[in-house]
Amino acid sequence: MKTSQFLLGIFLCFSLVACQPQTSVSSPDGNISVECTIDSIGTPMYRVICNGKEVITPSSLGLQFAHTDLTSGFMIKSSKCNEYNDTWETTWGEDHYIVNHYNELLFTLQHTSGTEMGICFRIFNDGWAMRYVLPELADTVLVKECTSYRFAQPPTVWSIPWETEYYEALWQPQRISEIDTVCSPITLEWEDGLYAWMHEAALHDYPAQNYYYANGQLNTYLTPWQSGDAAYIQTPFATPWRMMVLTSKLSGLVESRMLLNLNEPCKIEDTSWIKPMKFIGIWWGMHLKTMTWHQGPLHGATTENMKRYIDFAADNGFGGVLAEGWNIGWEDWGKEDVVAQFSFTEPYSDYDIKYLTDYAHQRGVQIIFHHETQGNAASYQRQLDTAFAYMQQHGMHAVKTGYVAPTIQTIDGVQYNRSQSGVRHYRKVIETAAKYQVSIDNHEPVMPTGLQRTYPNLMTQEGIRGQEWNAWSVDGGSPAEHVTVLPFTRMLAGPADYTPGVFNFDNPVHPNTRVHATLANQLGLFVVLYSPLQMACDLPENYMLHPDEFEFIRRVPCDWEKSLLLDGKIGDYVVMARQERNTHNWYVGAVTDEQPRIVTIHWNEFLEEGDYQAIIYRDSANADWQSNPYATNIDTLLVNKKSQPLSIHMAAGGGFAIRVEE
C-alpha cells in the first residue's frame, strides 16, 4: 500500500513537471537562448544569453491601450514550441538562396481582465526576434508599446536622431546612456567584440518604431498619429517583429538574412517582369542646375534629351533611363504656401511619351517613371490605379516615387510618413503597383523592414543620406567616412538608392560642396552598397571622360548569387565580395574613410576552383580625394584560389573595385 502510494506520488510529480509550460528556447546551434518569466505583479519578462554570456538582463514586455493595460496582471496559460528549417529562393537579392532555420516558442498569457495575449519568440543562429499576438481585444487604441532592453554591459550605439527628416543623417556613435530618441535601426558594439543590430521586421498597419534610453534601459517609442495615439488596431492582430542580430563577427551583421526570414513569402505569383537593372537619368544635371524639373529653357525631360539618354543607355548596357520632371505640376514647386498638384498621366508638351517609350523599347531600354507628390500622398493614392495603368499601357515597369515634405498629407490628414497612416499608404502603393506589374523605387520612405520578400516589386528605397547631399549640402557634403558606416547600419535594413558613380568632382554651383571620394571609391560603391535598381548618377559626357574606368560600371551586375564581407571596421573601411548570379564571376569593392590604408585580398576566401582574370581598378599612389581624385591604375592579374594574397593601397577617401572573371 505504502509502495503504491509512493509510486503514485512520483508519477504525479513527474506529470506536474511535464505539464509546466516551457519558458526558454535556444537557437538551433544552441549559442543563443531566451528565457521568459512572469514577475511578482504579472509582468512578462525575458532575458537573452549569447555564447554563455548574458546580453540582456530581465527586461519587461507589454502593450498599453487606452482602457486596457497589458503590461502586468498576467499568468502563463500555455506555451508551444516549434522548429522550422527551410531554404527559399529569392526573386533578386544579395543571395540567391536563403536558409530559414529557427526554433520558436509561443506563450499564451492570460490577463486578469480575461484578455489573452501571445508573445512569440523566434531564435535563429544569428539572432532572435519577438512579437505580440492579440487574438481578440475590444480596446482598439494603442497608447504605448512597452518593449524594453536592459543590457548587461553598456554598448556603443550607432544611430541617427528621431527628428531626422527622411532618415537622411550621418550615423554617429554614442554610449547608450548618451542617446536621446533615435530611429530604428541601430547598431551596437561592445568592448568584448560582440555586435548587434536592432530593427523591426514585417512592418504593416502599425507605426514605425524608435528607441529612447531612460531608467537604465532602452525603450520603444512608436511614431505617433497627430492625435498622440500610437496605433489603431483591429484584432486578430500581430505586431511587427522586434529583432536583434547577435554576432561576434562583423561579417555576421552584413551576411545575416534574418530580417527577410521574418517576412512572409512572396505573394506575387508571376515575378518574371521584376527585373534588376542598372539605370541612368537626367537627375544629376538638375542638382548641378544644368537642367530643371519644370518646363522651360533648361527643361531636362524633353523628347530630344531623353532620346540622347536612351541611346547612351542602350549603347552601354543600362536597362533603364529615369525621367524626372516629365509631368505637369512642377511649375508650382517651391511657391510659397502652394502644394504642387501633379498629374501622373499628363506629360509636358515637350515630352512625347509615346515616341519615347516606343523608341526605348526598340533599343532594349525601359523608361523609369517618376511620381513626385510633394507629400500629398492622399492625392497620389486617389490616382494610383490610373497612374499605374498608364504606365502599363506604355510598357513601363518601374517608378521612382517621392514624398518631399516634412509631414505627408494622407487620407487621414497631415501625418508623419512613419506613422501608421504613412505605413498604410506605402503598402497600398506597393500592392497596387504589383497589380499593374510596376516595381517601386521609394524615396522619402518609411525605413525598410524586409517587405521586399513578400512584395519583390518593392525593389529599392531611399531613407539614406545619399549622393545628392554631395551636390548641394551646406556642410560641404558627406565625409568619406559616411559610406564606411552605411554597410553596418542603414544598408542592413535593405537595398538603398544611394546613386553612386560620380566621375566629375567639380561643382561650379556650390564650389565648397563636393563628393569626398576618389574615382576608384565611386567604382567600389557599386559593390559595397547594394540596390537591385542601381543608378549610375553622373552625366553621360562625364563618363566618356574616363572610358576605361567606366567599363567597370558597364560590366558590374546588380543581382547576386552570394555576398561576403571580406574585411572592415565600422566607420573606417569596408571590403565586400559578391558573386554574380548564375555565373562564377566575382566582384570585389572597397571604400575607406579619410585615412589611407592598405588591405589584403585573400583569393581563397571566395574563389572556387579554376583560373580567373582579375581586372583591378585602384587608387594611384598619389591619389587623394581632395587634391587628385581621378588618379587611377588599372591592372590585370591571372589568379586562382591558391594565388598569393594581394595587398591594395586605398588613398584618403579612396577605394578599389575588382572584376574577377573565369
Order of alpha helices (4+ residues) and beta strands (2+ residues): alpha-beta-beta-beta-beta-beta-beta-beta-beta-beta-beta-beta-beta-beta-beta-beta-beta-beta-beta-beta-beta-beta-beta-alpha-alpha-beta-alpha-alpha-beta-alpha-beta-alpha-beta-beta-beta-alpha-beta-beta-alpha-alpha-alpha-beta-alpha-alpha-beta-beta-beta-beta-beta-beta-beta-beta
